[in-house]
Amino acid sequence: MRQGLAERRSQSTALPIEIGFLAHHGHAPESLHQAAILAQWTGVSADEFLLKHGLVDENAFYRALAAELQMPFWQLPACQRQHNIPEASWQAWRP
């Protein structure tokens, strides 16, 4: 290293595991890398950053994750608080 200059070394382009799979499902690796940097800077996980900031739609995120894991993706209907769904109904969906 020369005095006063930063070392030249290659920087990692690896994506965090929680979002890396998205690069295989139509999301630009550079955008994912930038989001990962911002997530680290703000102190949250990369997936949380992408989802909370609307950079990746939640449905698209979990659909891509299911495809990556070679699992089916079942989209459940959205339920809102005003719907009175008995607790027994929710028990059927819990693992």
Summary of the structure (lengths in Angstrom):
residues: 95
radius of gyration: 19.1
end to end distance: 54.9
largest distance: 69.4
contacts: 177
relative contact order: 0.11
helix: 48%
strand: 0%
